[in-house]
Amino acid sequence: MRTLIHVLVLVLLVLPPAVAQLDSRALKLTPAQPEAGQSITVTYDPKGTKLATESTVDATAYALTGDEDGVTAIMIPLTREGGSWKGSLTVPAKALALAFTFTNGHKRSDTNEEKGYASYLYKNGTILPGSRATLGDWYGGQVYLAGLDSDRDRARAFFQDEFKANPAMKRKFIRPYLWTFSRRVPADKVVMEAEAAELAKQPNLTTDELGTLAGTYETIGKKEESEKYSNLRRQKDPNAGDALYMAYRRFGAAKDAATKKLILDSIRTRFADSKQLPSFDAMLTGNLARAYIDAGDLDKADKLADTPARTVSIMQAYNGIAWNNAEKDTNLVMSAKLSKQAADWGKAQIGKPRSASDAKSQTDVQLDKQRKNAYAHFADTYGFVLLKQGKAAEALPYLKDAAVSIDYSDPGINERYAQALAQTNADADLVALGQKTIKAGNSNDKLEAFFKTAYTKQNGAAGYDAALAELKKAAAVDAKAELMEKLINKPAPAFTLMDLDGKSVSLESLKGSVVVVDFWATWCGPCVASFPGMQKAVTNYAQSPDVKFLFVNTWQSEADKKKNAADFIAKKKYPFQVLLDDKDDVVTNFKVSGIPTKFIIDKNGNVRFRSVGYNGDADRTAAEISQMIDILRELPTQGATTSKTGE
């Protein structure tokens, strides 16, 4: 599938900018050189894409401004005309570029071979100054809004093309441009230092530019230069730089709620004009609510909810406090009051009109999904607290709501709903829940235990194993189909690293085996959280000589990285083969932008799957990794078929 003439970056390098536009076979914009403030027609032809056979296609445009206004999501209603889908939108006046997503309204989307869809904006046939750099900013970080991973190489190419065409734009976009470089790559650090030196020579540096210099020099380890520009920034604006952060630290160090309240009031006054204040204000309000609750003053905590943003933060605080107490079986009466308040508030938000505090980067559909997700977790917490109090009947409607609100997609929430059903003897409902969630791959071991008890009570034990196997088979078929859409085919970068026993391990030596390479660090919370699931996966294949797991420890700053990793593994008693990426070369060659990131490599040495982050459930992690492994074990050792995606 090729829905662009070429990768956009390459187009820019080999064609005149005015004709670097989208391929009409997949996405056509009319006019072909869209302008800000103009009404344009979007024509999407899904032939040859993942959406080719879908009866529904949803489209979203992202108007990119390249400044503090950031990204505005615009839903594009589509109608079918022959084999294509058509819609229109008016480009916001401040936009500098556009990006697009196309989905079937559910799990499937056309990612254009992981490159996404984007377009410059023009003025009288000429690309707007800043349009290229705005796309650089998009691909460098904001592209997650389209469900894609950031691509620093592509982003950098856009920035560099912009700076060549419009040198004056460099000062405006220097910060996001520098973010495309890594302090862990020596060559990148050289470039960052050179760019910082060039910026430092410019006249009339703004506070933002001084902050960029301070941050860049700190990143590359130039402490003296960093302090110099931090001081200059403070001289220019006493409230700039890390002044707000330092006030935040004073807030955190305060011992009592009254002192915290005084500090928060002073922050709101002193930094009233700061663009960073809203996020700090909400965060500190939630922290202050916690302090009031710790002091036993729930009324004062409630009174902090005087704006939508602060209210969200307070409800999140209530939910977190209640959950932690329930896990410890402490303060359950207070926790029930807090979590019920959060749950009732969360339910009331569903269907409300958009407010000024809601992110413009979300469509109404995405905002509704976010609100339902928040309510689901608040209701789940309240149900959890009630279960701890022995009030299963009261917990049941909240736990059902939690599961239904997110379409039974969270195994943990489903488990607690199943527990409430079991404790209220609702065996028929529990059997139905088990059938639904196990078949969808959204169950866990505890839920299946509840299901087994209810099933055997209703149907006897004789048919249980066959029924469970049938459900698991259906789940495996669906999971495999979903994973096959994610199949890629790229040569894995070669590497040789030492393990904790001093043994040299090369990827080349493991050809003929399916290899799972898991990049992690001891300081990385999601990495550590994923390890119980990874341990299950390792155990599943402990007797399989054609499957290898390599846990590559990287991005560590300790003086003795080997001892740091070895101590961690010994303490946790994980049976992992850990390799030491001491120089961070391997993680760089694999172009990892965040950890944990796992690469599942086939017997021919090609990356076929890439998994980023942690899904929050150990059983699901083990099942997903195992499914990927099993898919690759079925592939031939030589001449694996190139997939349609990821090339």
C-alpha positions as CSV (number, residue, x, y, z in Angstrom):
1,M,0.0,0.0,0.0
2,R,1.3,3.4,-1.0
3,T,-1.0,6.2,-0.2
4,L,1.5,9.0,-0.4
5,I,3.7,9.7,-3.4
6,H,6.6,9.0,-1.0
7,V,7.3,9.5,2.7
8,L,6.7,13.2,3.2
9,V,10.2,13.8,4.3
10,L,11.6,12.3,1.2
11,V,9.2,14.2,-1.0
12,L,10.4,17.5,0.5
13,L,14.0,16.6,-0.2
14,V,13.5,15.7,-3.9
15,L,10.6,17.8,-5.2
16,P,9.8,21.5,-5.3
17,P,7.8,22.3,-2.2
18,A,4.8,23.5,-4.1
19,V,4.1,20.0,-5.5
20,A,4.9,18.1,-2.3
21,Q,1.2,17.1,-1.7
22,L,-0.9,14.1,-0.9
23,D,-1.5,11.2,-3.3
24,S,-5.0,11.5,-4.7
25,R,-5.4,7.7,-4.7
26,A,-5.8,7.7,-0.9
27,L,-6.4,11.3,0.3
28,K,-7.2,14.2,-1.9
29,L,-7.7,17.8,-0.8
30,T,-9.6,20.3,-2.9
31,P,-8.2,22.8,-3.5
32,A,-4.9,20.9,-3.7
33,Q,-3.1,23.8,-2.0
34,P,-5.4,24.5,1.0
35,E,-5.3,27.9,2.7
36,A,-6.1,29.0,6.3
37,G,-9.7,30.2,6.6
38,Q,-10.7,28.3,3.4
39,S,-13.4,25.7,3.0
40,I,-11.9,22.5,1.7
41,T,-13.2,19.1,0.5
42,V,-11.6,15.9,1.8
43,T,-11.8,12.9,-0.4
44,Y,-10.6,9.6,1.1
45,D,-10.4,6.4,-1.1
46,P,-9.7,3.4,1.2
47,K,-8.9,1.0,-1.6
48,G,-5.8,-0.9,-0.6
49,T,-5.9,0.3,3.0
50,K,-7.1,-1.4,6.3
51,L,-10.4,0.4,5.8
52,A,-11.1,-0.9,2.3
53,T,-14.1,-3.1,3.4
54,E,-15.5,-1.0,6.2
55,S,-19.1,0.2,6.0
56,T,-18.3,3.2,8.2
57,V,-15.3,5.6,8.1
58,D,-14.8,8.4,10.6
59,A,-12.4,11.2,9.8
60,T,-10.8,13.8,12.1
61,A,-8.7,16.7,11.0
62,Y,-6.1,18.3,13.3
63,A,-5.5,22.0,12.8
64,L,-1.9,22.7,13.8
65,T,-1.0,26.2,14.8
66,G,2.6,25.8,15.9
67,D,2.1,27.9,19.0
68,E,0.5,27.9,22.4
69,D,-2.9,27.2,20.8
70,G,-1.5,23.9,19.9
71,V,-3.9,21.4,18.2
72,T,-7.6,21.7,17.5
73,A,-9.5,18.5,16.5
74,I,-12.2,18.8,13.9
75,M,-14.6,15.9,13.2
76,I,-15.3,15.6,9.4
77,P,-18.7,14.0,8.6
78,L,-18.2,11.8,5.6
79,T,-20.6,10.5,3.0
80,R,-20.0,7.7,0.6
81,E,-19.7,8.5,-3.1
82,G,-18.9,5.4,-5.1
83,G,-15.7,3.8,-3.6
84,S,-14.7,7.0,-1.8
85,W,-15.7,9.0,1.2
86,K,-16.2,12.8,1.1
87,G,-16.5,15.5,3.6
88,S,-15.5,19.1,4.1
89,L,-14.2,21.5,6.8
90,T,-13.2,25.1,7.2
91,V,-9.5,25.5,8.0
92,P,-9.1,27.6,11.1
93,A,-7.6,31.0,10.4
94,K,-4.6,30.5,12.6
95,A,-3.7,27.0,11.3
96,L,-0.3,26.4,9.7
97,A,-0.7,22.8,8.7
98,L,-3.2,19.9,8.8
99,A,-3.1,16.3,9.9
100,F,-5.8,13.6,9.4
101,T,-6.9,10.3,10.9
102,F,-9.3,7.8,9.4
103,T,-10.9,5.0,11.4
104,N,-13.8,2.6,11.4
105,G,-15.0,4.2,14.6
106,H,-13.6,1.4,16.7
107,K,-10.2,-0.3,16.8
108,R,-9.2,-0.3,13.2
109,S,-7.5,2.7,11.6
110,D,-5.5,3.6,8.5
111,T,-2.2,4.8,9.7
112,N,-0.7,5.1,6.2
113,E,2.0,2.5,7.0
114,E,2.7,4.3,10.4
115,K,3.4,7.6,8.6
116,G,0.0,9.2,9.1
117,Y,-1.6,11.8,6.8
118,A,-0.7,15.4,6.8
119,S,-0.7,18.5,4.6
120,Y,1.0,21.9,4.4
121,L,-1.1,25.0,4.2
122,Y,-0.5,27.6,1.5
123,K,-0.9,31.2,0.6
124,N,-1.2,32.0,-3.1
125,G,0.5,28.8,-4.1
126,T,3.4,29.1,-1.7
127,I,3.8,27.0,1.5
128,L,3.1,29.2,4.5
129,P,6.2,30.1,6.5
130,G,6.1,27.8,9.6
131,S,4.0,25.1,7.9
132,R,6.9,22.7,7.5
133,A,8.1,23.3,11.1
134,T,4.6,22.8,12.4
135,L,4.6,19.4,10.8
136,G,8.0,18.8,12.4
137,D,6.4,19.6,15.8
138,W,3.5,17.2,15.0
139,Y,5.7,14.3,14.1
140,G,8.1,15.0,16.9
141,G,5.6,14.6,19.6
142,Q,2.0,15.6,19.0
143,V,1.4,12.7,16.6
144,Y,0.3,10.5,19.5
145,L,-3.1,12.2,19.1
146,A,-3.4,10.3,15.8
147,G,-2.4,7.0,17.5
148,L,1.1,7.1,16.1
149,D,4.6,7.0,17.7
150,S,6.8,10.1,17.4
151,D,9.3,9.9,14.6
152,R,12.2,12.1,15.4
153,D,14.0,11.6,12.1
154,R,11.0,12.7,10.1
155,A,10.3,15.6,12.4
156,R,13.9,16.8,12.1
157,A,13.8,16.7,8.3
158,F,10.7,18.9,8.4
159,F,12.4,21.4,10.7
160,Q,15.5,21.5,8.7
161,D,13.6,22.0,5.4
162,E,11.7,24.9,7.1
163,F,14.9,26.6,8.4
164,K,16.4,26.3,4.9
165,A,13.3,27.9,3.2
166,N,12.6,30.4,6.0
167,P,15.6,31.0,8.2
168,A,13.6,33.5,10.4
169,M,11.4,30.6,11.5
170,K,14.3,29.0,13.4
171,R,14.0,31.1,16.5
172,K,10.2,30.4,16.8
173,F,10.7,26.6,16.5
174,I,14.1,26.1,18.0
175,R,12.7,24.4,21.2
176,P,10.7,21.6,19.5
177,Y,13.5,21.2,17.0
178,L,16.0,20.6,19.8
179,W,13.6,18.0,21.3
180,T,14.2,15.8,18.3
181,F,17.8,15.2,19.4
182,S,18.8,12.9,22.3
183,R,21.2,13.7,25.1
184,R,22.0,10.0,25.1
185,V,23.5,10.1,21.6
186,P,26.9,11.7,21.5
187,A,26.5,13.1,17.9
188,D,23.1,14.6,18.9
189,K,24.7,16.3,21.9
190,V,27.2,18.0,19.6
191,V,24.4,19.3,17.4
192,M,22.4,20.5,20.4
193,E,25.4,22.4,21.8
194,A,26.1,24.0,18.3
195,E,22.4,25.0,18.0
196,A,22.5,26.5,21.5
197,A,25.6,28.5,20.7
198,E,24.0,29.8,17.6
199,L,20.8,30.8,19.5
200,A,22.9,32.5,22.2
201,K,24.3,34.9,19.6
202,Q,20.9,36.2,18.6
203,P,19.9,39.7,19.8
204,N,17.1,40.4,22.2
205,L,16.6,36.9,23.5
206,T,13.2,36.3,25.0
207,T,12.5,34.7,28.3
208,D,11.4,31.5,26.4
209,E,14.6,31.5,24.4
210,L,16.7,31.9,27.6
211,G,14.7,29.0,29.0
212,T,15.5,27.0,26.0
213,L,19.2,27.7,26.4
214,A,19.1,26.9,30.1
215,G,17.3,23.6,29.4
216,T,19.5,22.6,26.5
217,Y,22.7,23.2,28.4
218,E,21.3,21.3,31.4
219,T,20.4,18.4,29.1
220,I,23.8,18.1,27.6
221,G,25.5,18.4,31.0
222,K,26.8,22.0,30.7
223,K,25.8,23.1,34.2
224,E,27.6,26.4,34.3
225,E,26.0,27.6,31.0
226,S,22.6,26.3,32.2
227,E,22.8,28.4,35.4
228,K,24.0,31.4,33.4
229,Y,20.9,31.5,31.2
230,S,18.6,30.5,34.1
231,N,19.9,33.6,35.9
232,L,19.5,35.8,32.9
233,R,15.9,34.6,32.5
234,R,15.1,35.4,36.1
235,Q,16.6,38.8,35.7
236,K,14.4,39.5,32.7
237,D,11.3,38.1,34.4
238,P,11.4,37.1,38.1
239,N,8.4,34.9,37.5
240,A,10.0,33.1,34.6
241,G,12.2,30.0,34.5
242,D,11.9,27.6,37.5
243,A,10.3,30.2,39.8
244,L,6.9,28.5,39.5
245,Y,8.5,25.1,40.0
246,M,10.3,26.3,43.1
247,A,7.0,27.6,44.5
248,Y,5.5,24.2,43.8
249,R,8.4,22.6,45.8
250,R,7.7,25.0,48.7
251,F,4.1,23.9,48.6
252,G,5.2,20.2,48.7
253,A,7.5,20.8,51.7
254,A,4.8,22.6,53.8
255,K,3.8,20.5,56.7
256,D,0.2,21.5,57.2
257,A,-2.8,22.4,55.0
258,A,-3.1,26.0,56.2
259,T,0.5,26.7,55.0
260,K,-0.2,25.0,51.7
261,K,-3.3,27.1,51.2
262,L,-1.3,30.3,51.8
263,I,1.4,29.2,49.3
264,L,-1.2,28.3,46.7
265,D,-2.9,31.7,47.1
266,S,0.4,33.4,46.6
267,I,1.1,31.3,43.5
268,R,-2.2,32.2,41.9
269,T,-1.5,35.9,42.5
270,R,2.2,36.0,41.5
271,F,1.9,33.8,38.4
272,A,-1.5,34.9,37.2
273,D,-0.1,35.6,33.7
274,S,1.9,32.4,33.4
275,K,0.8,29.9,30.7
276,Q,1.9,27.1,33.1
277,L,-0.4,28.2,36.0
278,P,-3.6,26.3,35.0
279,S,-1.8,22.9,35.1
280,F,0.0,23.8,38.3
281,D,-3.1,25.2,39.9
282,A,-5.2,22.1,39.2
283,M,-2.4,19.8,40.5
284,L,-1.8,21.8,43.7
285,T,-5.6,22.0,44.3
286,G,-5.8,18.2,44.3
287,N,-2.8,18.0,46.6
288,L,-4.3,20.6,49.0
289,A,-7.6,18.6,49.1
290,R,-5.5,15.6,50.2
291,A,-4.0,17.6,52.9
292,Y,-7.4,18.7,54.2
293,I,-8.6,15.1,54.2
294,D,-5.5,14.0,56.1
295,A,-6.4,16.7,58.6
296,G,-10.0,15.4,58.8
297,D,-11.5,18.4,57.2
298,L,-13.6,17.2,54.3
299,D,-15.7,20.3,54.1
300,K,-12.7,22.5,53.2
301,A,-11.6,20.0,50.6
302,D,-15.0,20.2,49.0
303,K,-15.0,24.0,48.9
304,L,-11.8,23.9,46.7
305,A,-13.9,22.7,43.8
306,D,-14.8,26.1,42.5
307,T,-13.7,25.7,38.9
308,P,-14.1,22.8,36.4
309,A,-10.3,22.1,36.3
310,R,-9.9,22.2,40.1
311,T,-13.0,20.0,40.5
312,V,-11.5,17.3,38.2
313,S,-8.3,17.4,40.2
314,I,-10.2,17.1,43.5
315,M,-12.3,14.1,42.3
316,Q,-9.1,12.4,41.1
317,A,-7.7,13.0,44.6
318,Y,-10.8,11.5,46.2
319,N,-10.6,8.5,43.9
320,G,-6.9,7.9,44.6
321,I,-7.3,8.2,48.4
322,A,-10.3,5.9,48.4
323,W,-8.5,3.3,46.2
324,N,-5.4,3.3,48.3
325,N,-7.4,2.9,51.5
326,A,-9.4,0.1,50.1
327,E,-6.3,-1.8,49.1
328,K,-5.1,-1.5,52.7
329,D,-8.5,-2.1,54.3
330,T,-8.3,1.3,56.2
331,N,-10.6,4.3,56.6
332,L,-13.3,2.6,54.6
333,V,-16.2,4.7,55.8
334,M,-14.5,8.0,54.8
335,S,-13.3,6.3,51.5
336,A,-16.8,5.3,50.7
337,K,-18.0,8.9,51.1
338,L,-15.1,10.3,48.9
339,S,-15.4,7.7,46.2
340,K,-19.2,8.0,45.9
341,Q,-18.8,11.7,45.5
342,A,-16.3,11.2,42.7
343,A,-18.4,8.5,41.1
344,D,-21.6,10.6,41.2
345,W,-19.7,13.6,39.8
346,G,-18.1,11.6,37.1
347,K,-21.5,10.2,35.9
348,A,-23.0,13.7,35.8
349,Q,-20.2,14.8,33.4
350,I,-21.3,12.4,30.7
351,G,-23.2,14.2,28.0
352,K,-22.5,17.7,29.3
353,P,-21.5,20.4,26.8
354,R,-17.8,21.0,26.2
355,S,-16.3,23.5,28.6
356,A,-13.3,25.9,28.2
357,S,-11.1,23.6,30.3
358,D,-11.6,20.6,27.9
359,A,-8.8,20.0,25.6
360,K,-9.3,21.3,22.0
361,S,-7.2,18.5,20.7
362,Q,-10.0,16.1,21.5
363,T,-13.1,15.6,19.3
364,D,-16.5,15.5,21.0
365,V,-16.4,11.7,20.6
366,Q,-13.0,11.4,22.2
367,L,-14.1,13.7,25.0
368,D,-17.2,11.6,25.6
369,K,-15.0,8.5,25.7
370,Q,-12.6,10.1,28.2
371,R,-15.5,11.1,30.5
372,K,-16.9,7.6,30.4
373,N,-13.5,6.2,31.2
374,A,-13.1,8.5,34.1
375,Y,-16.6,7.6,35.4
376,A,-15.8,3.9,35.0
377,H,-12.7,4.1,37.2
378,F,-14.5,6.3,39.8
379,A,-17.5,3.9,40.0
380,D,-15.1,0.9,40.1
381,T,-13.3,2.4,43.1
382,Y,-16.6,3.0,44.9
383,G,-17.7,-0.5,44.2
384,F,-14.3,-1.8,45.4
385,V,-14.7,0.1,48.7
386,L,-18.2,-1.3,49.1
387,L,-17.0,-4.8,48.5
388,K,-14.4,-4.3,51.2
389,Q,-17.2,-3.3,53.5
390,G,-19.2,-6.4,52.7
391,K,-21.9,-4.5,50.8
392,A,-21.9,-6.4,47.5
393,A,-25.5,-5.6,46.7
394,E,-24.8,-1.8,46.9
395,A,-21.6,-2.3,44.9
396,L,-23.2,-4.2,42.1
397,P,-24.9,-1.3,40.1
398,Y,-21.7,0.8,40.3
399,L,-19.5,-2.0,39.2
400,K,-21.9,-2.9,36.4
401,D,-21.9,0.7,35.3
402,A,-18.1,0.8,35.4
403,A,-17.9,-2.3,33.1
404,V,-20.6,-1.2,30.7
405,S,-19.2,2.4,30.4
406,I,-16.0,1.2,28.8
407,D,-17.6,-1.8,27.0
408,Y,-16.1,-4.4,29.3
409,S,-12.5,-3.5,28.1
410,D,-10.8,-3.5,31.5
411,P,-10.1,-7.0,33.0
412,G,-9.7,-5.6,36.6
413,I,-13.0,-3.8,36.5
414,N,-14.6,-6.9,35.0
415,E,-13.1,-9.0,37.8
416,R,-14.6,-6.8,40.5
417,Y,-18.0,-6.8,38.8
418,A,-17.8,-10.6,38.7
419,Q,-17.0,-10.7,42.4
420,A,-20.1,-8.6,43.2
421,L,-22.2,-11.0,41.1
422,A,-20.7,-14.0,42.8
423,Q,-21.4,-12.5,46.3
424,T,-25.0,-11.8,45.4
425,N,-25.5,-15.2,43.9
426,A,-26.3,-13.7,40.4
427,D,-25.0,-16.9,38.7
428,A,-26.8,-16.4,35.4
429,D,-25.4,-12.8,35.0
430,L,-22.0,-14.0,36.1
431,V,-22.0,-16.8,33.5
432,A,-23.0,-14.2,30.8
433,L,-20.3,-11.8,32.0
434,G,-17.7,-14.6,31.9
435,Q,-18.7,-15.7,28.4
436,K,-18.6,-12.1,27.1
437,T,-15.3,-11.1,28.7
438,I,-13.3,-14.3,28.2
439,K,-14.4,-14.4,24.5
440,A,-13.3,-10.8,24.1
441,G,-9.9,-11.4,25.8
442,N,-10.8,-9.1,28.6
443,S,-10.8,-11.5,31.5
444,N,-8.1,-12.6,34.1
445,D,-7.5,-15.6,36.3
446,K,-9.7,-14.3,39.2
447,L,-12.6,-13.6,36.9
448,E,-12.3,-17.0,35.3
449,A,-12.4,-18.6,38.8
450,F,-15.7,-16.8,39.6
451,F,-17.0,-17.9,36.2
452,K,-16.1,-21.5,36.8
453,T,-18.0,-21.6,40.1
454,A,-21.1,-20.0,38.6
455,Y,-21.0,-22.2,35.4
456,T,-20.6,-25.4,37.3
457,K,-23.5,-24.5,39.6
458,Q,-25.7,-24.0,36.6
459,N,-24.5,-26.6,34.2
460,G,-22.4,-29.1,36.1
461,A,-18.7,-29.5,36.0
462,A,-18.6,-31.9,33.1
463,G,-18.8,-29.4,30.3
464,Y,-16.8,-26.6,31.8
465,D,-13.4,-27.3,30.3
466,A,-14.9,-27.6,26.8
467,A,-16.9,-24.4,27.3
468,L,-13.8,-22.5,28.5
469,A,-11.7,-23.8,25.7
470,E,-14.2,-22.7,23.1
471,L,-14.3,-19.2,24.6
472,K,-10.5,-19.0,24.7
473,K,-10.3,-20.2,21.1
474,A,-12.6,-17.5,20.0
475,A,-10.6,-14.9,21.9
476,A,-7.4,-16.2,20.4
477,V,-8.8,-16.0,16.8
478,D,-9.9,-12.4,17.4
479,A,-6.6,-11.4,19.0
480,K,-4.6,-13.0,16.2
481,A,-6.6,-11.2,13.6
482,E,-6.0,-7.9,15.4
483,L,-2.3,-8.6,15.8
484,M,-1.9,-9.6,12.2
485,E,-2.9,-6.0,11.2
486,K,0.0,-4.8,13.3
487,L,2.5,-7.1,11.6
488,I,5.6,-5.3,10.3
489,N,8.8,-6.5,8.6
490,K,12.0,-4.6,9.2
491,P,15.5,-5.9,9.8
492,A,16.4,-5.8,13.5
493,P,19.5,-3.8,14.2
494,A,22.4,-6.1,15.0
495,F,23.8,-6.0,18.5
496,T,26.2,-7.8,20.9
497,L,25.8,-7.1,24.6
498,M,27.0,-8.6,27.9
499,D,24.6,-10.2,30.3
500,L,24.8,-10.1,34.1
501,D,27.0,-13.2,34.1
502,G,29.5,-11.6,31.8
503,K,28.4,-13.7,28.8
504,S,28.4,-12.1,25.4
505,V,25.1,-12.4,23.6
506,S,24.5,-11.4,20.0
507,L,21.2,-11.1,18.2
508,E,22.8,-12.8,15.2
509,S,23.5,-16.0,17.2
510,L,19.8,-16.3,18.0
511,K,18.6,-16.6,14.4
512,G,16.3,-19.5,14.1
513,S,14.5,-18.5,17.3
514,V,11.8,-16.0,18.0
515,V,13.3,-13.3,20.2
516,V,11.6,-10.9,22.5
517,V,13.7,-7.8,23.2
518,D,12.4,-5.8,26.1
519,F,14.0,-2.4,26.7
520,W,13.7,-1.3,30.4
521,A,15.2,0.6,33.2
522,T,15.1,0.2,37.0
523,W,13.7,3.7,37.4
524,C,10.9,3.2,34.9
525,G,7.6,2.5,36.7
526,P,5.7,1.1,33.7
527,C,8.7,-1.2,33.0
528,V,8.6,-2.6,36.5
529,A,4.8,-2.8,36.5
530,S,5.0,-4.9,33.3
531,F,7.4,-7.5,34.7
532,P,4.9,-9.8,36.4
533,G,3.2,-10.2,33.0
534,M,6.5,-10.7,31.3
535,Q,7.4,-13.3,33.9
536,K,4.3,-15.2,33.0
537,A,5.3,-15.1,29.3
538,V,8.8,-16.3,30.1
539,T,7.4,-19.1,32.1
540,N,5.1,-20.1,29.2
541,Y,8.1,-20.7,27.0
542,A,10.6,-21.9,29.5
543,Q,10.8,-25.3,27.8
544,S,10.7,-23.9,24.3
545,P,14.3,-23.7,22.8
546,D,13.1,-21.7,19.8
547,V,11.9,-18.7,21.9
548,K,14.3,-16.3,23.7
549,F,13.7,-13.3,25.9
550,L,16.3,-10.6,26.3
551,F,15.7,-7.8,28.8
552,V,17.9,-4.9,27.7
553,N,18.7,-2.6,30.6
554,T,19.2,0.9,29.2
555,W,19.0,4.6,29.9
556,Q,20.6,4.2,33.3
557,S,22.8,6.9,34.9
558,E,24.3,4.9,37.8
559,A,28.1,4.6,38.0
560,D,27.8,0.8,38.3
561,K,25.0,-0.1,35.9
562,K,25.7,-3.8,36.1
563,K,25.3,-3.8,39.9
564,N,22.2,-1.6,39.7
565,A,20.5,-4.0,37.3
566,A,21.7,-7.2,39.1
567,D,20.6,-6.0,42.5
568,F,17.1,-5.1,41.1
569,I,16.7,-8.5,39.4
570,A,17.9,-10.4,42.5
571,K,15.6,-8.5,44.8
572,K,12.6,-9.2,42.6
573,K,13.7,-12.7,41.8
574,Y,12.9,-12.5,38.1
575,P,14.2,-15.3,35.9
576,F,15.2,-12.9,33.2
577,Q,18.3,-12.8,31.0
578,V,19.4,-9.2,31.3
579,L,21.7,-7.5,28.8
580,L,23.5,-4.3,29.6
581,D,23.1,-1.4,27.0
582,D,25.7,0.7,28.9
583,K,26.3,3.2,26.2
584,D,22.6,3.3,25.1
585,D,23.7,2.4,21.6
586,V,21.3,-0.4,21.1
587,V,18.2,1.5,22.3
588,T,19.2,4.3,19.9
589,N,19.7,2.0,16.9
590,F,16.2,0.5,17.6
591,K,14.9,4.1,17.6
592,V,13.1,3.7,20.9
593,S,11.5,7.0,22.1
594,G,10.1,5.7,25.4
595,I,10.2,2.6,27.6
596,P,9.1,0.0,28.1
597,T,9.3,-0.9,24.4
598,K,9.3,-4.5,23.2
599,F,10.3,-5.8,19.8
600,I,9.3,-9.3,18.8
601,I,11.8,-10.6,16.2
602,D,11.1,-13.5,13.9
603,K,13.5,-16.5,13.2
604,N,15.0,-14.6,10.2
605,G,16.1,-11.6,12.4
606,N,13.3,-9.2,11.3
607,V,11.2,-7.1,13.7
608,R,7.6,-8.2,13.2
609,F,5.9,-6.6,16.2
610,R,6.6,-3.5,18.3
611,S,4.8,-3.0,21.7
612,V,5.1,0.3,23.6
613,G,4.1,0.9,27.2
614,Y,2.2,-1.2,29.7
615,N,-1.5,-2.1,29.4
616,G,-2.0,-2.3,33.1
617,D,-2.8,-6.0,33.3
618,A,-0.3,-8.9,33.8
619,D,-2.5,-11.6,32.3
620,R,-3.2,-9.5,29.2
621,T,0.5,-8.7,28.8
622,A,1.4,-12.3,29.0
623,A,-1.4,-13.3,26.5
624,E,-0.5,-10.6,24.0
625,I,3.2,-11.4,24.0
626,S,2.5,-15.2,23.8
627,Q,0.1,-14.6,20.9
628,M,2.8,-12.6,19.0
629,I,5.3,-15.3,19.7
630,D,3.0,-18.0,18.4
631,I,2.3,-16.1,15.2
632,L,6.0,-15.8,14.5
633,R,6.7,-19.5,15.4
634,E,4.4,-20.4,12.5
635,L,6.3,-18.4,10.0
636,P,8.9,-20.1,7.8
637,T,12.5,-19.7,8.9
638,Q,13.5,-18.3,5.6
639,G,11.7,-16.0,3.2
640,A,9.1,-14.6,5.5
641,T,6.4,-12.8,3.6
642,T,6.6,-9.1,3.7
643,S,3.6,-7.5,5.4
644,K,1.5,-4.7,4.1
645,T,2.4,-2.5,7.0
646,G,5.6,-1.0,8.5
647,E,7.7,-1.0,5.4
